[in-house]
Amino acid sequence: MREETVKISTEYIKLEGLLKFAGTAETGGEAKQRIQAGEVKVNGEVCQMGGKKLRPGDVVDLGDVRLTVQ
């Protein structure tokens, strides 16, 4: 599993935006599909809310990639 740290300069980033920003989804539509298919875990739990607000310390698992928000 590849692990990456994503640094944000705002209070939060939405889940869909994080997937695009980190390069794990090329488009918003692709990000939405992965989220709705149940492929994304936030802090160990499946999350199907694309608008979920992620803050520093949150961890997103995509199976092959783990993103830590910082």
C-alpha positions in Angstrom: 0.0 0.0 0.0 1.3 3.4 -1.0 1.0 6.1 1.7 0.9 9.8 1.1 0.5 12.9 3.2 -1.7 15.7 1.7 -1.1 19.1 3.2 -4.0 21.6 3.1 -3.9 25.3 3.8 -7.6 25.6 4.6 -9.6 24.5 7.6 -11.0 21.4 5.7 -11.2 19.8 2.2 -14.1 17.8 0.9 -13.6 14.2 0.2 -14.2 14.5 -3.6 -11.8 17.4 -3.7 -9.2 15.4 -1.9 -9.3 12.5 -4.3 -8.9 14.9 -7.2 -6.2 17.0 -5.5 -4.2 13.9 -4.6 -4.4 12.5 -8.1 -6.3 9.3 -7.2 -9.2 10.4 -9.4 -8.9 12.3 -12.6 -12.3 13.9 -12.6 -15.0 14.8 -10.1 -17.2 12.1 -11.7 -14.6 9.4 -11.1 -14.2 10.5 -7.5 -17.9 10.4 -7.0 -18.2 6.9 -8.5 -15.5 5.5 -6.2 -17.1 7.0 -3.2 -20.6 5.8 -4.0 -19.3 2.3 -4.8 -18.0 2.1 -1.2 -14.3 2.0 -2.2 -13.4 4.8 0.2 -12.8 4.6 3.9 -12.4 7.6 6.1 -10.8 6.9 9.5 -11.5 3.2 9.1 -15.2 3.4 8.1 -16.7 3.3 4.6 -17.9 6.7 3.6 -20.3 7.4 0.8 -20.6 11.2 1.3 -18.6 13.0 -1.3 -19.1 16.3 0.5 -17.6 15.0 3.8 -15.3 17.6 5.3 -11.8 16.2 6.1 -9.6 18.0 8.5 -5.9 17.5 9.5 -5.5 14.1 11.1 -8.1 12.4 9.0 -7.0 9.2 7.1 -8.5 8.1 3.8 -8.0 4.5 2.6 -8.6 3.7 -1.1 -7.4 0.1 -1.0 -4.1 0.7 -2.8 -3.5 4.2 -1.4 -3.7 5.7 2.1 -3.9 9.5 2.3 -3.3 11.4 5.5 -4.6 14.9 5.7 -2.2 17.3 7.3 
